[in-house]
Amino acid sequence: MTPMAEALTPSGTTGTTGHLLASLQPLLREWLPRQRWFAGKGRPVTGFTPLAATELLPCEGRLGLYHLLLRVHQPPVLGAPPHPGDCYQLLIGVREALPPRLAPALIGHVTRGPLAGRTVYEALYDPRPAEVLLEALRTQARIGGLRFERDRRQEIRDGLVARLMTAEQSNSSIVYGDTFILKLLRRVVPGVNPDLELPLALARAGCARVPAPTAWLHAELDAQSYALAVLQPFVSGASDGWELALRELAKGEDFVAEARALGRATAEVHSALAQALPTVTLGQAQLRLLVDGMTERLEAAVQAVPALRPYESGLRSAFTALAGLAAEGRTWTAQRIHGDLHLGQCLRPPSGPWSLIDFEGEPARPLAERRLPQPAVRDIAGMLRSFDYAALSASPPAPQWAHGCRAAYCSGYADVTGRDPRTDPVLLRAYETDKAIYEVVYEARHRPDWLPVPLSAVRRLSLPDQEARS
């Protein structure tokens, strides 16, 4: 591989980047909003500002490859403060014509500018550009503002065949053979990304529950660093926890042993993070801010989803109870956590222990917020809600299945830490309530057919009697 070490001058109107972007703009306006990972759906794209454009393969040959960091401009959300626009990472392939196998990757045919007469496409569908990325990581390339880094203690073999994983969420992933998986972050912000920071910290702490990063890509732009991609060992043949749980449900099998093992895995990760990174004590002032945030989210949710109104008072009591304990002088420890833990973030190989993946946190949250220490019970609440989702998505629904999994998961957590999360019911209820309220809003907006699942939890969590909630 001989990538051109050329960072095209960031300019929206002049220079090479300006001409390149002008030729791509009409196509990207149509293509971007159709992508699963594009966060600004429902609002038109009004323009782009390039942060960086880097030519990874020269376009003089049969195949060209551009790496772009583009700020995308859209009308503001009604009632929201002005926003400069989200920045997205794009890998644009260039060919004279696309072979049939790449038809799903088509972005469009360029009619003007330096790429006139060429076809541009989503390069990650194409093994050759994907191999360029792996080779750059292997050789620790420096290309323009792009910095390809690696852990030299881990070998990266060449010749690994690349394939794009099609079941994507907010990012994109490429698997190389059965050896590595490269996660490319799509919506990027400057700063330390926990999806790299936390696995590196866990690797240093010797925690084997999280695949240790092998290599990573970041960009240095205007004295700011953007995390762009992380390469980790691929857990071959693994099922994620959601798939595995649904299979067991379909067979009428319980999931208790797996749930307990998953509780132990979660506790091991939390313990390692608490040892590797600073912890803090949350007193009355910090808990007041936490409760205020939960209460504000409840109030906004009730306005957005009227089905919540009958339960508002009961749900609010979950937060006032927590505030009451804080006022009495109760404190809690906060630490770095996963931040978005659910069954789909856990991998179980055919033989071997559970692994936890995807430490990015909730992508919609500001990066600074995602990096704040938080009570570990927030992760636990997310997993408990995930058991409910699995059980209530089954046909017929199996609430007792979820009850057994929830109990086993908490018991497994206690096996490692000596602390059962159920012995702190007020904090656990507050976080599970906050999560269920978030789910109600999400489902009402995106998947109305799923709304009964979190509403079932809302009814349970709004009850004042702990036994009725368990």
VEXROSE-187654 format. One line per field, with one value per residue (C-alpha): residue in one letter; chain; x, y, z. Coordinates in nm, 4 decimals. Layout:
residuo: [A;...] $
cadena: [A;...] $
X: [X;...] $
Y: [Y;...] $
Z: [Z;...] $
END
This chain:
residuo: [M;T;P;M;A;E;A;L;T;P;S;G;T;T;G;T;T;G;H;L;L;A;S;L;Q;P;L;L;R;E;W;L;P;R;Q;R;W;F;A;G;K;G;R;P;V;T;G;F;T;P;L;A;A;T;E;L;L;P;C;E;G;R;L;G;L;Y;H;L;L;L;R;V;H;Q;P;P;V;L;G;A;P;P;H;P;G;D;C;Y;Q;L;L;I;G;V;R;E;A;L;P;P;R;L;A;P;A;L;I;G;H;V;T;R;G;P;L;A;G;R;T;V;Y;E;A;L;Y;D;P;R;P;A;E;V;L;L;E;A;L;R;T;Q;A;R;I;G;G;L;R;F;E;R;D;R;R;Q;E;I;R;D;G;L;V;A;R;L;M;T;A;E;Q;S;N;S;S;I;V;Y;G;D;T;F;I;L;K;L;L;R;R;V;V;P;G;V;N;P;D;L;E;L;P;L;A;L;A;R;A;G;C;A;R;V;P;A;P;T;A;W;L;H;A;E;L;D;A;Q;S;Y;A;L;A;V;L;Q;P;F;V;S;G;A;S;D;G;W;E;L;A;L;R;E;L;A;K;G;E;D;F;V;A;E;A;R;A;L;G;R;A;T;A;E;V;H;S;A;L;A;Q;A;L;P;T;V;T;L;G;Q;A;Q;L;R;L;L;V;D;G;M;T;E;R;L;E;A;A;V;Q;A;V;P;A;L;R;P;Y;E;S;G;L;R;S;A;F;T;A;L;A;G;L;A;A;E;G;R;T;W;T;A;Q;R;I;H;G;D;L;H;L;G;Q;C;L;R;P;P;S;G;P;W;S;L;I;D;F;E;G;E;P;A;R;P;L;A;E;R;R;L;P;Q;P;A;V;R;D;I;A;G;M;L;R;S;F;D;Y;A;A;L;S;A;S;P;P;A;P;Q;W;A;H;G;C;R;A;A;Y;C;S;G;Y;A;D;V;T;G;R;D;P;R;T;D;P;V;L;L;R;A;Y;E;T;D;K;A;I;Y;E;V;V;Y;E;A;R;H;R;P;D;W;L;P;V;P;L;S;A;V;R;R;L;S;L;P;D;Q;E;A;R;S] $
cadena: [A;A;A;A;A;A;A;A;A;A;A;A;A;A;A;A;A;A;A;A;A;A;A;A;A;A;A;A;A;A;A;A;A;A;A;A;A;A;A;A;A;A;A;A;A;A;A;A;A;A;A;A;A;A;A;A;A;A;A;A;A;A;A;A;A;A;A;A;A;A;A;A;A;A;A;A;A;A;A;A;A;A;A;A;A;A;A;A;A;A;A;A;A;A;A;A;A;A;A;A;A;A;A;A;A;A;A;A;A;A;A;A;A;A;A;A;A;A;A;A;A;A;A;A;A;A;A;A;A;A;A;A;A;A;A;A;A;A;A;A;A;A;A;A;A;A;A;A;A;A;A;A;A;A;A;A;A;A;A;A;A;A;A;A;A;A;A;A;A;A;A;A;A;A;A;A;A;A;A;A;A;A;A;A;A;A;A;A;A;A;A;A;A;A;A;A;A;A;A;A;A;A;A;A;A;A;A;A;A;A;A;A;A;A;A;A;A;A;A;A;A;A;A;A;A;A;A;A;A;A;A;A;A;A;A;A;A;A;A;A;A;A;A;A;A;A;A;A;A;A;A;A;A;A;A;A;A;A;A;A;A;A;A;A;A;A;A;A;A;A;A;A;A;A;A;A;A;A;A;A;A;A;A;A;A;A;A;A;A;A;A;A;A;A;A;A;A;A;A;A;A;A;A;A;A;A;A;A;A;A;A;A;A;A;A;A;A;A;A;A;A;A;A;A;A;A;A;A;A;A;A;A;A;A;A;A;A;A;A;A;A;A;A;A;A;A;A;A;A;A;A;A;A;A;A;A;A;A;A;A;A;A;A;A;A;A;A;A;A;A;A;A;A;A;A;A;A;A;A;A;A;A;A;A;A;A;A;A;A;A;A;A;A;A;A;A;A;A;A;A;A;A;A;A;A;A;A;A;A;A;A;A;A;A;A;A;A;A;A;A;A;A;A;A;A;A;A;A;A;A;A;A;A;A;A;A;A;A;A;A;A;A;A;A;A;A;A;A;A;A;A;A;A;A;A;A;A;A;A;A;A;A;A;A;A;A;A;A;A;A] $
X: [0.0000;0.1306;-0.1213;-0.0599;0.0355;-0.1778;-0.4226;-0.6181;-0.6610;-0.9896;-1.1872;-1.5496;-1.5137;-1.1598;-0.8719;-0.8750;-1.1086;-1.3546;-1.3740;-1.3987;-1.6755;-1.8657;-1.8788;-1.9932;-2.2433;-2.5544;-2.4946;-2.4179;-2.7286;-2.9396;-2.7283;-2.6414;-2.9962;-3.0620;-2.7795;-2.8704;-2.5980;-2.7025;-2.8420;-3.0186;-3.3074;-3.6212;-3.4324;-3.2862;-2.9120;-2.8442;-2.4675;-2.1269;-1.8081;-1.4993;-1.2764;-1.0334;-1.0070;-0.7303;-0.6491;-0.5648;-0.5422;-0.4686;-0.7598;-0.5373;-0.5793;-0.8845;-0.9656;-0.9429;-1.0132;-1.0859;-1.1196;-1.3486;-1.4426;-1.7439;-1.9560;-2.3143;-2.5465;-2.9210;-3.2048;-3.2063;-3.4480;-3.7511;-3.6860;-3.3246;-3.0290;-2.8204;-2.5882;-2.2822;-2.3717;-2.2580;-1.9249;-1.9236;-1.6456;-1.6862;-1.4764;-1.5534;-1.4444;-1.4001;-1.4296;-1.5116;-1.8010;-1.9194;-1.9171;-2.2552;-2.1320;-2.0919;-2.4343;-2.5659;-2.2750;-2.3592;-2.3589;-2.3885;-2.2284;-2.0242;-2.0954;-1.8503;-1.5299;-1.2121;-1.4124;-1.6385;-1.7347;-1.6507;-1.8765;-1.8474;-1.9573;-1.9407;-1.5890;-1.6386;-1.8342;-1.5203;-1.2493;-0.9635;-1.0202;-1.0837;-0.7461;-0.5842;-0.7062;-0.5684;-0.2309;-0.2126;-0.2776;-0.0210;0.2493;0.1479;0.1054;0.0889;-0.1261;-0.2096;-0.3749;-0.4581;-0.2614;-0.2715;-0.1505;-0.1089;-0.0052;0.3144;0.2813;-0.0067;0.0624;-0.1370;-0.0957;-0.1418;-0.3574;-0.6681;-0.9870;-1.2163;-1.5946;-1.8398;-2.0838;-2.4278;-2.6192;-2.5079;-2.6276;-2.4655;-2.1273;-1.9776;-1.7655;-1.5315;-1.4205;-1.0774;-1.0758;-1.1797;-0.9044;-0.9954;-1.2918;-1.2501;-1.5155;-1.5342;-1.7069;-1.9421;-2.0447;-1.7249;-1.6410;-1.3059;-1.1763;-1.0980;-1.3488;-1.4412;-1.4667;-1.0862;-1.0042;-1.1836;-1.0710;-0.7118;-0.7465;-0.8979;-0.6161;-0.3585;-0.5490;-0.5364;-0.9139;-0.9788;-1.3524;-1.2984;-1.0991;-0.7828;-0.7429;-0.4901;-0.4773;-0.6657;-0.7064;-0.7361;-0.7065;-0.5169;-0.6927;-0.6409;-0.4809;-0.7770;-0.7835;-1.0719;-1.0984;-1.2057;-1.1677;-1.0639;-0.9292;-0.9852;-0.9625;-1.2714;-1.4561;-1.5105;-1.8388;-1.9787;-2.3441;-2.4430;-2.6511;-2.9697;-2.9505;-2.8656;-3.1460;-3.4049;-3.2896;-3.3283;-3.6695;-3.7834;-3.6808;-3.8566;-3.5253;-3.4359;-3.1333;-3.0517;-2.7019;-2.6018;-2.7532;-2.5567;-2.2356;-2.3090;-2.3557;-2.0113;-1.8611;-2.0170;-1.8855;-1.5332;-1.5341;-1.6679;-1.4093;-1.1255;-1.2455;-1.2674;-0.9067;-0.7735;-0.9457;-1.0443;-1.3648;-1.5589;-1.8105;-2.1545;-2.2983;-2.6165;-2.5200;-2.4213;-2.7281;-2.9498;-2.8198;-2.8658;-3.2247;-3.3028;-3.1872;-3.4025;-3.7038;-3.6565;-3.6407;-3.9624;-4.1408;-4.0258;-4.1268;-4.4779;-4.5190;-4.3936;-4.5826;-4.9254;-4.9456;-4.7056;-4.9382;-5.1256;-4.7921;-4.6162;-4.6658;-4.5505;-4.2470;-4.1546;-4.1583;-3.8643;-3.6559;-3.7819;-3.7030;-3.3424;-3.3278;-3.4626;-3.1823;-2.9260;-3.0768;-3.0333;-2.6586;-2.6399;-2.3550;-2.2685;-1.9504;-1.9309;-1.6811;-1.6292;-1.8833;-1.9880;-2.2621;-2.4977;-2.5028;-2.7592;-2.7653;-2.6568;-2.3317;-2.2226;-2.0620;-2.0700;-1.8417;-1.9348;-1.6874;-1.5528;-1.6662;-1.8784;-1.7106;-1.8355;-1.7971;-1.8869;-1.7840;-1.8825;-2.1814;-2.5007;-2.3826;-2.6534;-2.5092;-2.2271;-1.8815;-1.7969;-2.1101;-2.0286;-1.6855;-1.8185;-1.7971;-2.1412;-2.2863;-2.2226;-2.5904;-2.6681;-2.5157;-2.7011;-3.0324;-2.9675;-2.9133;-3.2225;-3.4269;-3.2717;-3.3941;-3.7443;-3.7184;-3.6161;-3.8921;-4.1697;-4.0639;-4.1172;-4.4386;-4.6054;-4.4403;-4.2482;-4.2304;-4.1272;-3.8297;-3.7168;-3.7747;-3.5415;-3.2751;-3.2845;-3.2400;-2.9599;-2.7764;-2.7786;-2.6660;-2.3789;-2.2764;-2.2725;-2.0572;-1.7703;-1.8254;-1.9946;-2.2673;-2.6043;-2.7515;-3.0939;-2.9729;-2.9772;-3.3356;-3.3897;-3.0897;-3.1654;-3.5290;-3.4331;-3.1961;-3.4276;-3.7125;-3.4982;-3.4055;-3.7669;-3.8765;-3.6062;-3.7266;-4.0875;-3.9866;-3.7618;-4.0249;-4.2996;-4.0849;-3.9224;-4.1004;-4.4562;-4.5292;-4.2690;-4.4166;-4.6005;-4.2640;-4.1324;-4.4860;-4.5106;-4.1987;-4.3374;-4.6487;-4.4365;-4.1851;-4.4557;-4.5938;-4.4957;-4.4565;-4.1099;-4.2455;-4.4754;-4.1784;-3.9449] $
Y: [0.0000;0.3457;0.5993;0.9600;1.1580;1.4482;1.6395;1.8612;2.2148;2.2454;2.5055;2.5061;2.7247;2.7249;2.4868;2.1141;2.0360;2.3036;2.1638;1.8083;1.8886;2.0978;1.7975;1.5635;1.7904;1.7132;1.3398;1.3514;1.5603;1.2723;0.9825;1.0828;1.1037;0.7453;0.6001;0.4156;0.5982;0.9503;1.1242;1.4166;1.2326;1.4335;1.7559;1.8489;1.8819;2.2447;2.2360;2.1045;2.2417;2.0234;1.9728;1.7545;1.5652;1.3103;1.1119;0.7566;0.6111;0.8318;0.8632;0.8295;0.4514;0.2282;0.2875;0.6035;0.6517;0.9672;1.0040;1.2962;1.4675;1.6837;1.9071;1.8692;2.1692;2.1294;2.3485;2.3512;2.1349;2.3408;2.4951;2.3774;2.6179;2.6850;2.3993;2.4170;2.0814;1.7254;1.6077;1.2762;1.0468;0.9270;0.6943;0.7619;0.5182;0.6317;0.4078;0.4550;0.2130;-0.0066;-0.3837;-0.5448;-0.6645;-0.3024;-0.1834;-0.1411;0.0949;0.3459;0.7132;0.8497;0.9563;1.2772;1.5262;1.8051;1.8878;1.6781;1.3505;1.4275;1.1141;0.8872;0.6910;0.7413;0.4894;0.3861;0.2437;0.0138;-0.2305;-0.2832;-0.5161;-0.3245;0.0120;-0.1776;-0.3493;-0.0078;0.0908;-0.2252;-0.1826;0.1781;0.0620;-0.2176;0.0226;0.3112;0.5419;0.9211;1.0595;1.4267;1.4777;1.1078;0.9119;0.5320;0.3885;0.0337;-0.1801;-0.3384;-0.6278;-0.7559;-0.8889;-0.7641;-1.0064;-0.8867;-1.0679;-1.0801;-1.0654;-0.7777;-0.7844;-0.5174;-0.6095;-0.5096;-0.5128;-0.1644;0.0817;0.4187;0.3188;0.0836;-0.2281;-0.4301;-0.7837;-0.8989;-1.2746;-1.4099;-1.2164;-0.8490;-0.6158;-0.2471;-0.0147;0.3176;0.5947;0.7848;1.0920;1.2222;1.4952;1.6204;1.4745;1.1425;0.8804;0.6252;0.3511;0.3618;0.5072;0.2455;-0.0711;0.0574;0.1166;-0.2293;-0.3882;-0.2184;-0.3482;-0.7033;-0.7373;-1.0106;-0.9424;-0.6736;-0.7303;-0.5201;-0.2598;-0.3676;-0.0417;0.2837;0.5815;0.9445;1.2807;1.5846;1.8989;2.2527;2.1257;1.8961;1.5168;1.3179;0.9436;0.7792;0.4003;0.1142;-0.2274;-0.5129;-0.8926;-1.0502;-1.2955;-1.5633;-1.7525;-1.5441;-1.4594;-1.1320;-1.1563;-1.0413;-1.3104;-1.5771;-1.4760;-1.4791;-1.8252;-1.9623;-1.7999;-1.9522;-2.2967;-2.2430;-2.2577;-2.0381;-1.8087;-1.8103;-1.9582;-1.7226;-1.4228;-1.5049;-1.5414;-1.2092;-1.0476;-1.1728;-1.0381;-0.6958;-0.6876;-0.7791;-0.4935;-0.2463;-0.3560;-0.3188;0.0271;0.1391;0.0284;0.1743;0.5142;0.7661;0.7310;1.0088;1.0347;1.1724;1.3764;1.5780;1.8492;1.6006;1.3842;1.6896;1.7606;1.3947;1.3894;1.7215;1.5790;1.2686;1.4815;1.7125;1.4131;1.2796;1.6120;1.6365;1.2753;1.3307;1.6218;1.4142;1.0903;1.1454;0.7732;0.8501;1.0950;0.8427;0.7259;1.0606;1.0914;0.7374;0.7731;1.1037;0.9303;0.7159;1.0309;1.2103;0.9001;0.9183;1.2905;1.2134;0.9680;1.2217;1.4868;1.2474;1.2340;0.9156;0.9105;0.6882;0.6090;0.7011;0.5586;0.5123;0.2675;0.1188;0.3781;0.1954;-0.1628;-0.4083;-0.7629;-0.6524;-0.5135;-0.8545;-1.1400;-1.5102;-1.7405;-2.1086;-2.1977;-1.9229;-1.6454;-1.3379;-1.0293;-0.6705;-0.4431;-0.0940;0.1442;0.4548;0.5235;0.6753;0.8555;1.1217;1.2379;1.4976;1.3424;1.5200;1.3736;1.0226;1.0433;1.1459;0.8987;0.7563;0.4988;0.1493;0.0716;0.2698;-0.0120;-0.2692;-0.0941;-0.0971;-0.4723;-0.5360;-0.3409;-0.5480;-0.8715;-0.7228;-0.6313;-0.9834;-1.1457;-0.9177;-0.9457;-1.3229;-1.4849;-1.5318;-1.2808;-1.4397;-1.1981;-1.4759;-1.5514;-1.1906;-1.2117;-1.5133;-1.3466;-1.0229;-1.2068;-1.4268;-1.1289;-0.9405;-1.2538;-1.3014;-0.9395;-0.9991;-1.3105;-1.0828;-0.7595;-0.8867;-0.6252;-0.7242;-0.4265;-0.5122;-0.4112;-0.0491;-0.0482;0.3280;0.3976;0.0992;0.1999;0.5584;0.4491;0.1824;0.4359;0.6902;0.4248;0.3138;0.6749;0.7155;0.3952;0.5174;0.8335;0.6421;0.3833;0.6427;0.8264;0.5399;0.2076;0.2626;-0.1108;-0.1609;0.1033;-0.1540;-0.3010;0.0032;0.1017;-0.2312;-0.1385;0.2104;0.0629;-0.1596;0.1090;0.3636;0.1422;0.2515;-0.1027;-0.2504;-0.6051;-0.5143;-0.3713;-0.6685] $
Z: [0.0000;-0.0868;0.0460;-0.0423;0.2648;0.1572;0.3730;0.1408;0.2718;0.4648;0.2762;0.1806;-0.1255;-0.2615;-0.3186;-0.3831;-0.0924;-0.2025;-0.5554;-0.4250;-0.1806;-0.4349;-0.6654;-0.3859;-0.2100;-0.4191;-0.3803;-0.0079;0.0644;-0.0637;0.0606;0.4177;0.5617;0.4450;0.6541;0.9722;1.1661;1.0580;1.3659;1.1984;1.0347;0.9650;0.8900;0.5514;0.5005;0.4105;0.3687;0.4701;0.6207;0.5705;0.8724;0.6786;0.3520;0.3082;-0.0047;0.1032;-0.2475;-0.5509;-0.7920;-1.0979;-1.0852;-1.1083;-0.7417;-0.5343;-0.1652;0.0331;0.4084;0.4951;0.8185;0.7406;0.9577;0.8415;0.8676;0.9254;1.0526;1.4346;1.6291;1.7328;2.0732;2.0889;2.1151;1.8023;1.7093;1.4807;1.3207;1.3758;1.2378;1.0482;0.9329;0.5731;0.3586;-0.0054;-0.2737;-0.6334;-0.9405;-1.3068;-1.2624;-0.9794;-1.0146;-0.9317;-0.5909;-0.4816;-0.5998;-0.2398;-0.1687;-0.4440;-0.3464;-0.6985;-1.0244;-1.0155;-1.2952;-1.2163;-1.0343;-1.0032;-0.9937;-1.2896;-1.4780;-1.1826;-0.9477;-0.5733;-0.3129;0.0527;0.0565;0.3551;0.1357;-0.0717;0.0681;-0.0943;0.0843;0.4077;0.3654;0.3170;0.6646;0.8240;0.6548;0.7730;1.1287;1.0971;0.9769;1.2076;0.9112;0.9304;0.6490;0.6704;1.0072;1.0444;1.3037;1.2838;1.6167;1.7470;2.0414;1.9103;2.1538;1.9405;1.5926;1.2944;1.0062;0.6508;0.3987;0.6196;0.4110;0.5079;0.5254;0.6372;0.9116;0.7867;1.1171;1.2142;1.4716;1.5324;1.3852;1.1246;1.1733;0.9503;1.0361;0.9129;0.8699;1.2064;1.3796;1.4223;1.4186;1.3338;1.4693;1.2842;1.4732;1.2458;1.4438;1.6003;1.8503;1.9789;2.3020;2.4662;2.3531;2.6225;2.3578;2.3421;2.6837;2.8945;2.7098;2.7258;3.0993;3.1464;2.9453;3.1679;3.4707;3.3335;3.2934;3.0366;3.0113;2.7468;2.4250;2.4504;2.1723;1.9117;1.7160;1.6786;1.4494;1.5485;1.3778;1.5009;1.3784;1.5063;1.8294;1.8930;1.8789;1.7302;1.8004;1.4755;1.4966;1.7262;1.6176;1.8646;1.8590;1.7048;1.9294;1.6654;1.6697;1.9551;1.9982;2.1549;2.4686;2.2973;2.0278;2.2840;2.5200;2.2411;2.1293;2.4802;2.5127;2.1830;2.3100;2.6407;2.8282;3.1210;3.1128;3.4819;3.4624;3.1809;3.3624;3.6769;3.4773;3.3085;3.6493;3.7492;3.4263;3.4852;3.8409;3.7284;3.4778;3.7335;3.9897;3.7388;3.6323;3.9951;4.0473;3.7219;3.7234;3.9920;4.1938;4.3660;4.6487;4.5684;4.8520;4.8863;4.6360;4.3648;4.4284;4.4075;4.0577;3.9612;4.0893;3.9208;3.5883;3.6300;3.7245;3.4258;3.1924;3.3435;3.2946;2.9332;2.8685;3.0054;2.7655;2.4732;2.5537;2.7153;2.8015;3.0891;3.2643;3.4828;3.6258;3.6691;4.0421;4.1139;3.8915;4.0527;4.3912;4.2776;4.2459;4.5580;4.7628;4.6446;4.7240;5.0697;5.1457;5.0252;5.2513;5.5445;5.4712;5.2642;5.0120;4.7160;4.5254;4.1583;3.9098;3.5375;3.3971;3.0641;3.0224;2.7846;2.9070;2.7720;2.6375;2.2909;2.4363;2.5667;2.3717;2.4590;2.2553;2.2104;2.4831;2.7027;2.9363;2.8644;2.7197;2.7336;2.4300;2.3022;2.5798;2.3845;2.6115;2.4772;2.1597;2.1886;2.5215;2.5275;2.5478;2.8745;3.0341;2.9112;3.0789;3.4205;3.7110;3.7871;4.0282;3.8937;3.9463;3.6315;3.4241;3.6330;3.5753;3.1999;3.2031;3.4143;3.1626;2.8838;3.0436;3.0484;2.6807;2.5854;2.7911;2.6682;2.3038;2.3181;2.2008;2.4386;2.6751;2.9621;3.2576;3.4983;3.2744;3.3210;3.6970;3.7215;3.5066;3.7031;4.0330;3.8965;3.7442;4.0754;4.2609;4.0166;4.0681;4.4441;4.3981;4.2895;4.4807;4.7947;4.7344;4.5896;4.3968;4.5406;4.8863;4.7642;4.6323;4.6280;4.4050;4.1823;4.1418;4.0525;3.7773;3.6411;3.6366;3.4526;3.1957;3.1440;3.0891;2.8242;2.6577;2.6480;2.4632;2.2231;2.1368;2.0961;1.8432;1.6562;1.7234;1.8479;1.8337;2.1094;2.3416;2.5609;2.6699;2.8618;2.9662;3.1461;3.3444;3.4086;3.5679;3.7909;3.8874;3.9698;4.2481;4.5978;4.7274;4.6665;4.6614;4.3721;4.1828;4.2259] $
END
